[in-house]
Amino acid sequence: MKIGLRYDMRAPDLGPGSPSPGDLYKAAVEQCVWADEKGFDTVYLAEHHGAEDNYCPSPMILAAAIAGATEQIELHFSALCITMHDPLRLAEDLAVLDLIAGPGRVLITAGIGYRPQEFEMFGVDFANRGKVFEEKLEVLRTAWRGEEFDHRGTRVRVTPQPGTPGGPTIYIGGNAKPSARRAARMGLGYRPATEELYRFYAEECVEHGHPEPEPFPRHGPAFVYVAEDPEAALVEVAPHVIHASNMYASWAGERTNATKNGYWREKSDLDSIRNDPSMWILSPEEAVQRLSELDDSYELRLHPLLGGLPPEMSWRSLDLLADKVLPRVRTAQPVS
């Protein structure tokens, strides 16, 4: 079983005790160092702009801090809003990050974007976003070949070259069939919200004469929290879970032609969290049992600072997971 961490760096003001954005960024880097030492596989970093709760707008800067402090853990942008960036500068930044991290550690799920206000913020034509997205992806792929090429009527070259030959691995992300068609047509991997979309992508790959893609990367849940007293923990984490869930659910309404928004559903009270199968607030014993039922191809994806969860609260769960759960998962030994 693989294990990943995910950070979107939401830092809402939920009243006294709410951590500052600075506290959360410091904690994220420290947790990634800890996870690297524990042998975790991947850290996923997200991107949005102008969000009222301080959602991370600059995951490449955060990734550079993590890369410089770790040795092995993969850095996977999920998603990186390619459409909002100048493609030459993006190619340069990602090449330097790839050199800092070392070959093969940087991966990109490229997102087209879906929030109209973000397109307005960066002067990108929302109605023409598909064409803009594909053009910028092609600039990245061309730039990392290390040769001069024509860009808007000028001969340019992006230096230095990435440490990974051809540059970081690129997948296309998406919540609707056009993204699956695009990924297959461009010969890129795909990281959709649902397995149904991935099956459609696999069919499209066959239509374009590409090899059958790797199996759908099953992962989840939306949130995992391990506590000696799960009911008491539920009360503590509830404001943060409710905030994050409601924000994601609200943003999902801004999508066009999209499938369901992954795990996120509106929440209002403790029962709405208890009854959500993607919210795991478990005792160590329950966590051992739950994780032992997962197969080796599944990725347990943790969201340690979900909704601005205070770092000290987050660490309590991570330490229990590492000390009392993971060592016993494969043998399902009782937790003492």
Secondary structure, 3 states (H helix, E strand, C coil): CEEEEEECCCCCCCCCCCCCHHHHHHHHHHHHHHHHHHCCCEEEECCCCCCCCCCCCCHHHHHHHHHHHCCCCEEEEEEEEHHHCCHHHHHHHHHHHHHHHCCCCEEEEEECCCCHHHHHHCCCCHHHHHHHHHHHHHHHHHHCCCCCEEECCEEECCCCCCCCCCCCEEEEEECCHHHHHHHHHHCCEEEECCHHHHHHHHHHHHHCCCCCCCCCCCEECCEEEECCCHHHHHHHHHHHHHHHHHHHHHHHCCCCCCCCCCCCCCCCCHHHHHCCCCEEEECHHHHHHHHHCCCCCCEEEECCCHHHCCHHHHHHHHHHHHHHHHHHCCCCCCCC
